Amino acid sequence: MPSKPPGLKSLADLKSVQRTLAETREREAAQAAARAAAEKKRLAEQDLFSRAIGATQPLRRQAAVPLAPEPPAPIPFQHQLDEQRVLRESISDEFDVTTLLDVDDAMSFRRPGIGTDVTRKLRAGEWAIQRQVDLHGLRSDAAREALGAFIRTAHRQGVRCVRVVHGKGLGSPGKQPVLKTKAQRWLIQKNEVLAFVQAKPAEGGAGALVVLLAPVGR
C-alpha cells in the first residue's frame, strides 16, 4: 500500500487558517462599514437639525433678582388694644356707688357733667330703647361678663339707649336683690355709660334699668 504524501496535513491546516483569517477580515470589514454608515447617518441628522434651527447664540445670563423674605404674620394690634381696654375697664364688685347714686322717688345715676334733665328725659322715655340684655338668673361672674360685653358692643355700634334686666331678686337668699345692686355698680364703672334710671313699671320697674350710652367717639 503506497504511503501518504508528506506535508499534506500541514497544507490542510494552512488552508483552514487562511479561511478563518479571511472570514475574520470580512466580519471586521462589515462591522467597520456598519459603524461608518451609522456615523454618516448621525452626522447627516445633526446637520439637518442645525439647518432647521439656523444660527444659534448662547443665552445671556439673566441677572438674579433677590426675593424679599416672606413678611412676618400681621400682629393683631386692634385685638390687643381691645383686650387691653377690657382689662383697663374691668368692673369690680367692690366698687362703692353709694355716693354716686341719686336716691329719690326712683333711683338714678348720672355721670359728673350730666344734668338732671338727662335723667328726667330718660325716665320719660324720650330715648327709645334700642337693645336689651337679660341678666336675670345668671350667676354673678357670668352676669358681669355678659353686661360688660353687651355695653361695649352696643356703644361700638352707635346704640344710645339700652335696657338692662337684672330681676327683682325675689329668688335670691333673703329676697335681697343682689344682682340689682351689682348691676348698678358695674354700670357706673363703664366709661360708655352716661346715666341710668330705674325702668318704668311697663318696662320692668324695679327689675330693670334704662341706660343712656355716650355717643361713639366720646
PyMOL commands that place a pseudoatom at each C-alpha (Angstrom):
pseudoatom trace, name=CA, resn=MET, resi=1, chain=A, elem=C, hetatm=0, pos=[0.000, 0.000, 0.000]
pseudoatom trace, name=CA, resn=PRO, resi=2, chain=A, elem=C, hetatm=0, pos=[1.554, 3.335, -1.098]
pseudoatom trace, name=CA, resn=SER, resi=3, chain=A, elem=C, hetatm=0, pos=[2.368, 5.835, 1.731]
pseudoatom trace, name=CA, resn=LYS, resi=4, chain=A, elem=C, hetatm=0, pos=[0.535, 9.316, 2.256]
pseudoatom trace, name=CA, resn=PRO, resi=5, chain=A, elem=C, hetatm=0, pos=[2.408, 12.149, 0.543]
pseudoatom trace, name=CA, resn=PRO, resi=6, chain=A, elem=C, hetatm=0, pos=[4.406, 14.022, 3.124]
pseudoatom trace, name=CA, resn=GLY, resi=7, chain=A, elem=C, hetatm=0, pos=[3.207, 17.582, 4.143]
pseudoatom trace, name=CA, resn=LEU, resi=8, chain=A, elem=C, hetatm=0, pos=[-0.486, 17.006, 3.169]
pseudoatom trace, name=CA, resn=LYS, resi=9, chain=A, elem=C, hetatm=0, pos=[-1.715, 17.585, 6.699]
pseudoatom trace, name=CA, resn=SER, resi=10, chain=A, elem=C, hetatm=0, pos=[0.145, 20.859, 7.040]
pseudoatom trace, name=CA, resn=LEU, resi=11, chain=A, elem=C, hetatm=0, pos=[-1.380, 22.130, 3.776]
pseudoatom trace, name=CA, resn=ALA, resi=12, chain=A, elem=C, hetatm=0, pos=[-4.901, 21.423, 5.002]
pseudoatom trace, name=CA, resn=ASP, resi=13, chain=A, elem=C, hetatm=0, pos=[-4.160, 23.239, 8.218]
pseudoatom trace, name=CA, resn=LEU, resi=14, chain=A, elem=C, hetatm=0, pos=[-2.811, 26.187, 6.288]
pseudoatom trace, name=CA, resn=LYS, resi=15, chain=A, elem=C, hetatm=0, pos=[-5.964, 26.446, 4.189]
pseudoatom trace, name=CA, resn=SER, resi=16, chain=A, elem=C, hetatm=0, pos=[-8.083, 26.284, 7.292]
pseudoatom trace, name=CA, resn=VAL, resi=17, chain=A, elem=C, hetatm=0, pos=[-6.122, 29.100, 8.872]
pseudoatom trace, name=CA, resn=GLN, resi=18, chain=A, elem=C, hetatm=0, pos=[-6.347, 31.139, 5.697]
pseudoatom trace, name=CA, resn=ARG, resi=19, chain=A, elem=C, hetatm=0, pos=[-10.118, 30.619, 5.558]
pseudoatom trace, name=CA, resn=THR, resi=20, chain=A, elem=C, hetatm=0, pos=[-10.513, 31.665, 9.184]
pseudoatom trace, name=CA, resn=LEU, resi=21, chain=A, elem=C, hetatm=0, pos=[-8.459, 34.788, 8.619]
pseudoatom trace, name=CA, resn=ALA, resi=22, chain=A, elem=C, hetatm=0, pos=[-10.485, 35.654, 5.547]
pseudoatom trace, name=CA, resn=GLU, resi=23, chain=A, elem=C, hetatm=0, pos=[-13.761, 35.292, 7.478]
pseudoatom trace, name=CA, resn=THR, resi=24, chain=A, elem=C, hetatm=0, pos=[-12.379, 37.429, 10.283]
pseudoatom trace, name=CA, resn=ARG, resi=25, chain=A, elem=C, hetatm=0, pos=[-11.342, 40.174, 7.880]
pseudoatom trace, name=CA, resn=GLU, resi=26, chain=A, elem=C, hetatm=0, pos=[-14.766, 40.081, 6.198]
pseudoatom trace, name=CA, resn=ARG, resi=27, chain=A, elem=C, hetatm=0, pos=[-16.515, 40.327, 9.544]
pseudoatom trace, name=CA, resn=GLU, resi=28, chain=A, elem=C, hetatm=0, pos=[-14.336, 43.221, 10.676]
pseudoatom trace, name=CA, resn=ALA, resi=29, chain=A, elem=C, hetatm=0, pos=[-14.844, 44.962, 7.322]
pseudoatom trace, name=CA, resn=ALA, resi=30, chain=A, elem=C, hetatm=0, pos=[-18.603, 44.551, 7.648]
pseudoatom trace, name=CA, resn=GLN, resi=31, chain=A, elem=C, hetatm=0, pos=[-18.556, 45.937, 11.217]
pseudoatom trace, name=CA, resn=ALA, resi=32, chain=A, elem=C, hetatm=0, pos=[-16.399, 48.869, 10.114]
pseudoatom trace, name=CA, resn=ALA, resi=33, chain=A, elem=C, hetatm=0, pos=[-18.760, 49.550, 7.229]
pseudoatom trace, name=CA, resn=ALA, resi=34, chain=A, elem=C, hetatm=0, pos=[-21.731, 49.430, 9.622]
pseudoatom trace, name=CA, resn=ARG, resi=35, chain=A, elem=C, hetatm=0, pos=[-20.025, 51.875, 12.031]
pseudoatom trace, name=CA, resn=ALA, resi=36, chain=A, elem=C, hetatm=0, pos=[-19.163, 54.181, 9.173]
pseudoatom trace, name=CA, resn=ALA, resi=37, chain=A, elem=C, hetatm=0, pos=[-22.742, 54.105, 7.918]
pseudoatom trace, name=CA, resn=ALA, resi=38, chain=A, elem=C, hetatm=0, pos=[-24.085, 54.843, 11.429]
pseudoatom trace, name=CA, resn=GLU, resi=39, chain=A, elem=C, hetatm=0, pos=[-21.689, 57.758, 11.905]
pseudoatom trace, name=CA, resn=LYS, resi=40, chain=A, elem=C, hetatm=0, pos=[-22.593, 59.117, 8.486]
pseudoatom trace, name=CA, resn=LYS, resi=41, chain=A, elem=C, hetatm=0, pos=[-26.270, 58.922, 9.378]
pseudoatom trace, name=CA, resn=ARG, resi=42, chain=A, elem=C, hetatm=0, pos=[-25.672, 60.671, 12.712]
pseudoatom trace, name=CA, resn=LEU, resi=43, chain=A, elem=C, hetatm=0, pos=[-23.743, 63.476, 11.055]
pseudoatom trace, name=CA, resn=ALA, resi=44, chain=A, elem=C, hetatm=0, pos=[-26.447, 63.857, 8.433]
pseudoatom trace, name=CA, resn=GLU, resi=45, chain=A, elem=C, hetatm=0, pos=[-29.166, 64.098, 11.087]
pseudoatom trace, name=CA, resn=GLN, resi=46, chain=A, elem=C, hetatm=0, pos=[-27.102, 66.595, 13.106]
pseudoatom trace, name=CA, resn=ASP, resi=47, chain=A, elem=C, hetatm=0, pos=[-26.566, 68.670, 10.014]
pseudoatom trace, name=CA, resn=LEU, resi=48, chain=A, elem=C, hetatm=0, pos=[-30.285, 68.516, 9.208]
pseudoatom trace, name=CA, resn=PHE, resi=49, chain=A, elem=C, hetatm=0, pos=[-31.154, 69.762, 12.768]
pseudoatom trace, name=CA, resn=SER, resi=50, chain=A, elem=C, hetatm=0, pos=[-28.591, 72.582, 12.518]
pseudoatom trace, name=CA, resn=ARG, resi=51, chain=A, elem=C, hetatm=0, pos=[-30.019, 73.723, 9.193]
pseudoatom trace, name=CA, resn=ALA, resi=52, chain=A, elem=C, hetatm=0, pos=[-33.557, 73.557, 10.616]
pseudoatom trace, name=CA, resn=ILE, resi=53, chain=A, elem=C, hetatm=0, pos=[-32.926, 75.780, 13.673]
pseudoatom trace, name=CA, resn=GLY, resi=54, chain=A, elem=C, hetatm=0, pos=[-30.469, 78.114, 11.967]
pseudoatom trace, name=CA, resn=ALA, resi=55, chain=A, elem=C, hetatm=0, pos=[-27.692, 80.025, 13.651]
pseudoatom trace, name=CA, resn=THR, resi=56, chain=A, elem=C, hetatm=0, pos=[-27.720, 79.998, 17.436]
pseudoatom trace, name=CA, resn=GLN, resi=57, chain=A, elem=C, hetatm=0, pos=[-26.053, 82.007, 20.145]
pseudoatom trace, name=CA, resn=PRO, resi=58, chain=A, elem=C, hetatm=0, pos=[-25.720, 81.346, 23.847]
pseudoatom trace, name=CA, resn=LEU, resi=59, chain=A, elem=C, hetatm=0, pos=[-28.400, 82.805, 26.071]
pseudoatom trace, name=CA, resn=ARG, resi=60, chain=A, elem=C, hetatm=0, pos=[-27.445, 85.819, 28.116]
pseudoatom trace, name=CA, resn=ARG, resi=61, chain=A, elem=C, hetatm=0, pos=[-27.264, 85.171, 31.801]
pseudoatom trace, name=CA, resn=GLN, resi=62, chain=A, elem=C, hetatm=0, pos=[-30.202, 86.813, 33.483]
pseudoatom trace, name=CA, resn=ALA, resi=63, chain=A, elem=C, hetatm=0, pos=[-29.409, 88.952, 36.482]
pseudoatom trace, name=CA, resn=ALA, resi=64, chain=A, elem=C, hetatm=0, pos=[-30.634, 87.259, 39.628]
pseudoatom trace, name=CA, resn=VAL, resi=65, chain=A, elem=C, hetatm=0, pos=[-33.389, 89.166, 41.422]
pseudoatom trace, name=CA, resn=PRO, resi=66, chain=A, elem=C, hetatm=0, pos=[-33.208, 88.668, 45.181]
pseudoatom trace, name=CA, resn=LEU, resi=67, chain=A, elem=C, hetatm=0, pos=[-36.612, 87.723, 46.514]
pseudoatom trace, name=CA, resn=ALA, resi=68, chain=A, elem=C, hetatm=0, pos=[-37.870, 89.596, 49.518]
pseudoatom trace, name=CA, resn=PRO, resi=69, chain=A, elem=C, hetatm=0, pos=[-38.162, 87.440, 52.611]
pseudoatom trace, name=CA, resn=GLU, resi=70, chain=A, elem=C, hetatm=0, pos=[-41.649, 86.312, 53.487]
pseudoatom trace, name=CA, resn=PRO, resi=71, chain=A, elem=C, hetatm=0, pos=[-43.261, 89.031, 55.599]
pseudoatom trace, name=CA, resn=PRO, resi=72, chain=A, elem=C, hetatm=0, pos=[-43.987, 88.134, 59.197]
pseudoatom trace, name=CA, resn=ALA, resi=73, chain=A, elem=C, hetatm=0, pos=[-47.539, 87.366, 60.179]
pseudoatom trace, name=CA, resn=PRO, resi=74, chain=A, elem=C, hetatm=0, pos=[-49.522, 90.552, 60.912]
pseudoatom trace, name=CA, resn=ILE, resi=75, chain=A, elem=C, hetatm=0, pos=[-49.760, 91.464, 64.559]
pseudoatom trace, name=CA, resn=PRO, resi=76, chain=A, elem=C, hetatm=0, pos=[-53.403, 91.799, 65.637]
pseudoatom trace, name=CA, resn=PHE, resi=77, chain=A, elem=C, hetatm=0, pos=[-52.921, 95.253, 67.139]
pseudoatom trace, name=CA, resn=GLN, resi=78, chain=A, elem=C, hetatm=0, pos=[-56.630, 96.082, 67.266]
pseudoatom trace, name=CA, resn=HIS, resi=79, chain=A, elem=C, hetatm=0, pos=[-57.405, 92.824, 69.035]
pseudoatom trace, name=CA, resn=GLN, resi=80, chain=A, elem=C, hetatm=0, pos=[-54.634, 93.521, 71.543]
pseudoatom trace, name=CA, resn=LEU, resi=81, chain=A, elem=C, hetatm=0, pos=[-55.911, 97.066, 72.089]
pseudoatom trace, name=CA, resn=ASP, resi=82, chain=A, elem=C, hetatm=0, pos=[-59.424, 95.745, 72.668]
pseudoatom trace, name=CA, resn=GLU, resi=83, chain=A, elem=C, hetatm=0, pos=[-58.143, 93.256, 75.216]
pseudoatom trace, name=CA, resn=GLN, resi=84, chain=A, elem=C, hetatm=0, pos=[-56.082, 95.928, 76.976]
pseudoatom trace, name=CA, resn=ARG, resi=85, chain=A, elem=C, hetatm=0, pos=[-59.117, 98.205, 77.025]
pseudoatom trace, name=CA, resn=VAL, resi=86, chain=A, elem=C, hetatm=0, pos=[-61.230, 95.457, 78.567]
pseudoatom trace, name=CA, resn=LEU, resi=87, chain=A, elem=C, hetatm=0, pos=[-58.584, 94.933, 81.243]
pseudoatom trace, name=CA, resn=ARG, resi=88, chain=A, elem=C, hetatm=0, pos=[-58.421, 98.659, 81.981]
pseudoatom trace, name=CA, resn=GLU, resi=89, chain=A, elem=C, hetatm=0, pos=[-62.191, 98.814, 82.247]
pseudoatom trace, name=CA, resn=SER, resi=90, chain=A, elem=C, hetatm=0, pos=[-62.621, 95.603, 84.211]
pseudoatom trace, name=CA, resn=ILE, resi=91, chain=A, elem=C, hetatm=0, pos=[-65.505, 96.086, 86.575]
pseudoatom trace, name=CA, resn=SER, resi=92, chain=A, elem=C, hetatm=0, pos=[-65.312, 95.264, 90.253]
pseudoatom trace, name=CA, resn=ASP, resi=93, chain=A, elem=C, hetatm=0, pos=[-67.882, 94.009, 92.725]
pseudoatom trace, name=CA, resn=GLU, resi=94, chain=A, elem=C, hetatm=0, pos=[-66.211, 96.066, 95.466]
pseudoatom trace, name=CA, resn=PHE, resi=95, chain=A, elem=C, hetatm=0, pos=[-66.779, 99.482, 93.858]
pseudoatom trace, name=CA, resn=ASP, resi=96, chain=A, elem=C, hetatm=0, pos=[-68.631, 101.842, 96.239]
pseudoatom trace, name=CA, resn=VAL, resi=97, chain=A, elem=C, hetatm=0, pos=[-71.552, 103.514, 94.450]
pseudoatom trace, name=CA, resn=THR, resi=98, chain=A, elem=C, hetatm=0, pos=[-73.469, 104.892, 97.390]
pseudoatom trace, name=CA, resn=THR, resi=99, chain=A, elem=C, hetatm=0, pos=[-72.213, 108.444, 96.874]
pseudoatom trace, name=CA, resn=LEU, resi=100, chain=A, elem=C, hetatm=0, pos=[-72.831, 108.364, 93.119]
pseudoatom trace, name=CA, resn=LEU, resi=101, chain=A, elem=C, hetatm=0, pos=[-76.467, 107.312, 93.044]
pseudoatom trace, name=CA, resn=ASP, resi=102, chain=A, elem=C, hetatm=0, pos=[-79.305, 109.806, 93.188]
pseudoatom trace, name=CA, resn=VAL, resi=103, chain=A, elem=C, hetatm=0, pos=[-81.767, 108.289, 95.613]
pseudoatom trace, name=CA, resn=ASP, resi=104, chain=A, elem=C, hetatm=0, pos=[-85.126, 109.915, 95.148]
pseudoatom trace, name=CA, resn=ASP, resi=105, chain=A, elem=C, hetatm=0, pos=[-88.546, 108.513, 94.351]
pseudoatom trace, name=CA, resn=ALA, resi=106, chain=A, elem=C, hetatm=0, pos=[-86.763, 106.340, 91.762]
pseudoatom trace, name=CA, resn=MET, resi=107, chain=A, elem=C, hetatm=0, pos=[-83.049, 105.600, 91.998]
pseudoatom trace, name=CA, resn=SER, resi=108, chain=A, elem=C, hetatm=0, pos=[-80.837, 107.023, 89.194]
pseudoatom trace, name=CA, resn=PHE, resi=109, chain=A, elem=C, hetatm=0, pos=[-77.236, 107.746, 88.222]
pseudoatom trace, name=CA, resn=ARG, resi=110, chain=A, elem=C, hetatm=0, pos=[-75.688, 110.481, 86.102]
pseudoatom trace, name=CA, resn=ARG, resi=111, chain=A, elem=C, hetatm=0, pos=[-72.020, 110.952, 85.403]
pseudoatom trace, name=CA, resn=PRO, resi=112, chain=A, elem=C, hetatm=0, pos=[-70.402, 114.252, 86.536]
pseudoatom trace, name=CA, resn=GLY, resi=113, chain=A, elem=C, hetatm=0, pos=[-71.211, 116.925, 83.988]
pseudoatom trace, name=CA, resn=ILE, resi=114, chain=A, elem=C, hetatm=0, pos=[-74.537, 115.330, 83.021]
pseudoatom trace, name=CA, resn=GLY, resi=115, chain=A, elem=C, hetatm=0, pos=[-77.528, 117.445, 84.074]
pseudoatom trace, name=CA, resn=THR, resi=116, chain=A, elem=C, hetatm=0, pos=[-80.634, 116.274, 85.878]
pseudoatom trace, name=CA, resn=ASP, resi=117, chain=A, elem=C, hetatm=0, pos=[-82.637, 116.965, 82.707]
pseudoatom trace, name=CA, resn=VAL, resi=118, chain=A, elem=C, hetatm=0, pos=[-80.944, 113.918, 81.162]
pseudoatom trace, name=CA, resn=THR, resi=119, chain=A, elem=C, hetatm=0, pos=[-82.222, 111.510, 83.814]
pseudoatom trace, name=CA, resn=ARG, resi=120, chain=A, elem=C, hetatm=0, pos=[-85.633, 113.215, 83.681]
pseudoatom trace, name=CA, resn=LYS, resi=121, chain=A, elem=C, hetatm=0, pos=[-85.864, 112.674, 79.919]
pseudoatom trace, name=CA, resn=LEU, resi=122, chain=A, elem=C, hetatm=0, pos=[-84.571, 109.140, 80.322]
pseudoatom trace, name=CA, resn=ARG, resi=123, chain=A, elem=C, hetatm=0, pos=[-87.388, 108.358, 82.760]
pseudoatom trace, name=CA, resn=ALA, resi=124, chain=A, elem=C, hetatm=0, pos=[-89.904, 109.974, 80.417]
pseudoatom trace, name=CA, resn=GLY, resi=125, chain=A, elem=C, hetatm=0, pos=[-88.866, 107.684, 77.589]
pseudoatom trace, name=CA, resn=GLU, resi=126, chain=A, elem=C, hetatm=0, pos=[-87.524, 110.412, 75.293]
pseudoatom trace, name=CA, resn=TRP, resi=127, chain=A, elem=C, hetatm=0, pos=[-84.799, 107.983, 74.201]
pseudoatom trace, name=CA, resn=ALA, resi=128, chain=A, elem=C, hetatm=0, pos=[-86.195, 104.876, 72.561]
pseudoatom trace, name=CA, resn=ILE, resi=129, chain=A, elem=C, hetatm=0, pos=[-84.809, 101.622, 73.940]
pseudoatom trace, name=CA, resn=GLN, resi=130, chain=A, elem=C, hetatm=0, pos=[-82.790, 100.038, 71.097]
pseudoatom trace, name=CA, resn=ARG, resi=131, chain=A, elem=C, hetatm=0, pos=[-81.304, 96.944, 72.748]
pseudoatom trace, name=CA, resn=GLN, resi=132, chain=A, elem=C, hetatm=0, pos=[-81.629, 94.973, 75.944]
pseudoatom trace, name=CA, resn=VAL, resi=133, chain=A, elem=C, hetatm=0, pos=[-79.729, 92.333, 77.898]
pseudoatom trace, name=CA, resn=ASP, resi=134, chain=A, elem=C, hetatm=0, pos=[-81.357, 89.971, 80.379]
pseudoatom trace, name=CA, resn=LEU, resi=135, chain=A, elem=C, hetatm=0, pos=[-79.105, 89.049, 83.302]
pseudoatom trace, name=CA, resn=HIS, resi=136, chain=A, elem=C, hetatm=0, pos=[-81.893, 87.521, 85.350]
pseudoatom trace, name=CA, resn=GLY, resi=137, chain=A, elem=C, hetatm=0, pos=[-80.958, 84.039, 86.534]
pseudoatom trace, name=CA, resn=LEU, resi=138, chain=A, elem=C, hetatm=0, pos=[-77.237, 84.321, 85.722]
pseudoatom trace, name=CA, resn=ARG, resi=139, chain=A, elem=C, hetatm=0, pos=[-74.527, 83.764, 88.315]
pseudoatom trace, name=CA, resn=SER, resi=140, chain=A, elem=C, hetatm=0, pos=[-72.586, 86.867, 89.317]
pseudoatom trace, name=CA, resn=ASP, resi=141, chain=A, elem=C, hetatm=0, pos=[-69.454, 86.220, 87.225]
pseudoatom trace, name=CA, resn=ALA, resi=142, chain=A, elem=C, hetatm=0, pos=[-71.441, 85.320, 84.127]
pseudoatom trace, name=CA, resn=ALA, resi=143, chain=A, elem=C, hetatm=0, pos=[-73.712, 88.345, 84.569]
pseudoatom trace, name=CA, resn=ARG, resi=144, chain=A, elem=C, hetatm=0, pos=[-70.731, 90.712, 84.921]
pseudoatom trace, name=CA, resn=GLU, resi=145, chain=A, elem=C, hetatm=0, pos=[-69.087, 89.401, 81.740]
pseudoatom trace, name=CA, resn=ALA, resi=146, chain=A, elem=C, hetatm=0, pos=[-72.376, 89.458, 79.810]
pseudoatom trace, name=CA, resn=LEU, resi=147, chain=A, elem=C, hetatm=0, pos=[-73.127, 93.037, 80.859]
pseudoatom trace, name=CA, resn=GLY, resi=148, chain=A, elem=C, hetatm=0, pos=[-69.613, 94.292, 80.039]
pseudoatom trace, name=CA, resn=ALA, resi=149, chain=A, elem=C, hetatm=0, pos=[-69.656, 92.699, 76.571]
pseudoatom trace, name=CA, resn=PHE, resi=150, chain=A, elem=C, hetatm=0, pos=[-73.190, 93.979, 75.896]
pseudoatom trace, name=CA, resn=ILE, resi=151, chain=A, elem=C, hetatm=0, pos=[-72.335, 97.593, 76.784]
pseudoatom trace, name=CA, resn=ARG, resi=152, chain=A, elem=C, hetatm=0, pos=[-69.091, 97.556, 74.745]
pseudoatom trace, name=CA, resn=THR, resi=153, chain=A, elem=C, hetatm=0, pos=[-70.790, 96.131, 71.662]
pseudoatom trace, name=CA, resn=ALA, resi=154, chain=A, elem=C, hetatm=0, pos=[-73.820, 98.413, 71.850]
pseudoatom trace, name=CA, resn=HIS, resi=155, chain=A, elem=C, hetatm=0, pos=[-71.663, 101.514, 72.228]
pseudoatom trace, name=CA, resn=ARG, resi=156, chain=A, elem=C, hetatm=0, pos=[-69.362, 100.482, 69.371]
pseudoatom trace, name=CA, resn=GLN, resi=157, chain=A, elem=C, hetatm=0, pos=[-72.414, 100.097, 67.124]
pseudoatom trace, name=CA, resn=GLY, resi=158, chain=A, elem=C, hetatm=0, pos=[-73.721, 103.557, 67.955]
pseudoatom trace, name=CA, resn=VAL, resi=159, chain=A, elem=C, hetatm=0, pos=[-76.619, 102.456, 70.169]
pseudoatom trace, name=CA, resn=ARG, resi=160, chain=A, elem=C, hetatm=0, pos=[-77.625, 105.196, 72.623]
pseudoatom trace, name=CA, resn=CYS, resi=161, chain=A, elem=C, hetatm=0, pos=[-80.312, 103.710, 74.871]
pseudoatom trace, name=CA, resn=VAL, resi=162, chain=A, elem=C, hetatm=0, pos=[-80.482, 100.159, 76.260]
pseudoatom trace, name=CA, resn=ARG, resi=163, chain=A, elem=C, hetatm=0, pos=[-82.337, 98.271, 78.941]
pseudoatom trace, name=CA, resn=VAL, resi=164, chain=A, elem=C, hetatm=0, pos=[-80.589, 96.028, 81.472]
pseudoatom trace, name=CA, resn=VAL, resi=165, chain=A, elem=C, hetatm=0, pos=[-82.880, 93.458, 83.070]
pseudoatom trace, name=CA, resn=HIS, resi=166, chain=A, elem=C, hetatm=0, pos=[-81.425, 92.252, 86.371]
pseudoatom trace, name=CA, resn=GLY, resi=167, chain=A, elem=C, hetatm=0, pos=[-84.546, 90.958, 88.098]
pseudoatom trace, name=CA, resn=LYS, resi=168, chain=A, elem=C, hetatm=0, pos=[-86.060, 91.958, 91.418]
pseudoatom trace, name=CA, resn=GLY, resi=169, chain=A, elem=C, hetatm=0, pos=[-84.144, 89.396, 93.446]
pseudoatom trace, name=CA, resn=LEU, resi=170, chain=A, elem=C, hetatm=0, pos=[-87.229, 87.582, 94.682]
pseudoatom trace, name=CA, resn=GLY, resi=171, chain=A, elem=C, hetatm=0, pos=[-85.465, 84.242, 94.162]
pseudoatom trace, name=CA, resn=SER, resi=172, chain=A, elem=C, hetatm=0, pos=[-82.280, 85.300, 95.971]
pseudoatom trace, name=CA, resn=PRO, resi=173, chain=A, elem=C, hetatm=0, pos=[-81.489, 84.223, 99.551]
pseudoatom trace, name=CA, resn=GLY, resi=174, chain=A, elem=C, hetatm=0, pos=[-83.265, 86.569, 101.928]
pseudoatom trace, name=CA, resn=LYS, resi=175, chain=A, elem=C, hetatm=0, pos=[-85.181, 88.049, 98.964]
pseudoatom trace, name=CA, resn=GLN, resi=176, chain=A, elem=C, hetatm=0, pos=[-82.357, 90.605, 98.562]
pseudoatom trace, name=CA, resn=PRO, resi=177, chain=A, elem=C, hetatm=0, pos=[-81.815, 92.000, 95.051]
pseudoatom trace, name=CA, resn=VAL, resi=178, chain=A, elem=C, hetatm=0, pos=[-78.111, 91.085, 94.928]
pseudoatom trace, name=CA, resn=LEU, resi=179, chain=A, elem=C, hetatm=0, pos=[-77.811, 91.236, 91.131]
pseudoatom trace, name=CA, resn=LYS, resi=180, chain=A, elem=C, hetatm=0, pos=[-79.633, 94.562, 91.010]
pseudoatom trace, name=CA, resn=THR, resi=181, chain=A, elem=C, hetatm=0, pos=[-77.051, 96.207, 93.292]
pseudoatom trace, name=CA, resn=LYS, resi=182, chain=A, elem=C, hetatm=0, pos=[-74.162, 94.655, 91.370]
pseudoatom trace, name=CA, resn=ALA, resi=183, chain=A, elem=C, hetatm=0, pos=[-75.576, 95.735, 88.017]
pseudoatom trace, name=CA, resn=GLN, resi=184, chain=A, elem=C, hetatm=0, pos=[-75.694, 99.346, 89.241]
pseudoatom trace, name=CA, resn=ARG, resi=185, chain=A, elem=C, hetatm=0, pos=[-72.107, 99.062, 90.483]
pseudoatom trace, name=CA, resn=TRP, resi=186, chain=A, elem=C, hetatm=0, pos=[-70.882, 97.564, 87.185]
pseudoatom trace, name=CA, resn=LEU, resi=187, chain=A, elem=C, hetatm=0, pos=[-72.646, 100.145, 85.017]
pseudoatom trace, name=CA, resn=ILE, resi=188, chain=A, elem=C, hetatm=0, pos=[-71.162, 103.071, 86.929]
pseudoatom trace, name=CA, resn=GLN, resi=189, chain=A, elem=C, hetatm=0, pos=[-67.685, 101.700, 86.214]
pseudoatom trace, name=CA, resn=LYS, resi=190, chain=A, elem=C, hetatm=0, pos=[-68.297, 101.565, 82.444]
pseudoatom trace, name=CA, resn=ASN, resi=191, chain=A, elem=C, hetatm=0, pos=[-66.970, 104.651, 80.643]
pseudoatom trace, name=CA, resn=GLU, resi=192, chain=A, elem=C, hetatm=0, pos=[-69.600, 104.252, 77.936]
pseudoatom trace, name=CA, resn=VAL, resi=193, chain=A, elem=C, hetatm=0, pos=[-72.443, 104.832, 80.429]
pseudoatom trace, name=CA, resn=LEU, resi=194, chain=A, elem=C, hetatm=0, pos=[-73.595, 108.438, 80.871]
pseudoatom trace, name=CA, resn=ALA, resi=195, chain=A, elem=C, hetatm=0, pos=[-76.635, 107.823, 83.049]
pseudoatom trace, name=CA, resn=PHE, resi=196, chain=A, elem=C, hetatm=0, pos=[-79.242, 105.280, 84.029]
pseudoatom trace, name=CA, resn=VAL, resi=197, chain=A, elem=C, hetatm=0, pos=[-82.610, 105.237, 85.769]
pseudoatom trace, name=CA, resn=GLN, resi=198, chain=A, elem=C, hetatm=0, pos=[-84.921, 102.604, 87.102]
pseudoatom trace, name=CA, resn=ALA, resi=199, chain=A, elem=C, hetatm=0, pos=[-87.251, 101.421, 84.377]
pseudoatom trace, name=CA, resn=LYS, resi=200, chain=A, elem=C, hetatm=0, pos=[-90.912, 102.407, 84.289]
pseudoatom trace, name=CA, resn=PRO, resi=201, chain=A, elem=C, hetatm=0, pos=[-93.331, 99.722, 85.532]
pseudoatom trace, name=CA, resn=ALA, resi=202, chain=A, elem=C, hetatm=0, pos=[-94.261, 98.820, 81.955]
pseudoatom trace, name=CA, resn=GLU, resi=203, chain=A, elem=C, hetatm=0, pos=[-90.555, 98.322, 81.108]
pseudoatom trace, name=CA, resn=GLY, resi=204, chain=A, elem=C, hetatm=0, pos=[-89.598, 96.175, 84.090]
pseudoatom trace, name=CA, resn=GLY, resi=205, chain=A, elem=C, hetatm=0, pos=[-89.889, 98.549, 87.038]
pseudoatom trace, name=CA, resn=ALA, resi=206, chain=A, elem=C, hetatm=0, pos=[-87.543, 97.699, 89.911]
pseudoatom trace, name=CA, resn=GLY, resi=207, chain=A, elem=C, hetatm=0, pos=[-86.244, 94.700, 87.946]
pseudoatom trace, name=CA, resn=ALA, resi=208, chain=A, elem=C, hetatm=0, pos=[-84.585, 96.718, 85.155]
pseudoatom trace, name=CA, resn=LEU, resi=209, chain=A, elem=C, hetatm=0, pos=[-82.540, 99.796, 84.359]
pseudoatom trace, name=CA, resn=VAL, resi=210, chain=A, elem=C, hetatm=0, pos=[-82.744, 102.105, 81.345]
pseudoatom trace, name=CA, resn=VAL, resi=211, chain=A, elem=C, hetatm=0, pos=[-79.205, 103.142, 80.403]
pseudoatom trace, name=CA, resn=LEU, resi=212, chain=A, elem=C, hetatm=0, pos=[-78.028, 106.062, 78.285]
pseudoatom trace, name=CA, resn=LEU, resi=213, chain=A, elem=C, hetatm=0, pos=[-74.759, 105.434, 76.429]
pseudoatom trace, name=CA, resn=ALA, resi=214, chain=A, elem=C, hetatm=0, pos=[-72.286, 108.061, 75.237]
pseudoatom trace, name=CA, resn=PRO, resi=215, chain=A, elem=C, hetatm=0, pos=[-72.133, 108.842, 71.520]
pseudoatom trace, name=CA, resn=VAL, resi=216, chain=A, elem=C, hetatm=0, pos=[-69.493, 106.951, 69.528]
pseudoatom trace, name=CA, resn=GLY, resi=217, chain=A, elem=C, hetatm=0, pos=[-66.125, 108.674, 69.725]
pseudoatom trace, name=CA, resn=ARG, resi=218, chain=A, elem=C, hetatm=0, pos=[-66.687, 110.178, 73.120]
for i in range(1, 218): cmd.bond("trace and resi %d" % i, "trace and resi %d" % (i + 1))
show_as sticks, trace
zoom trace
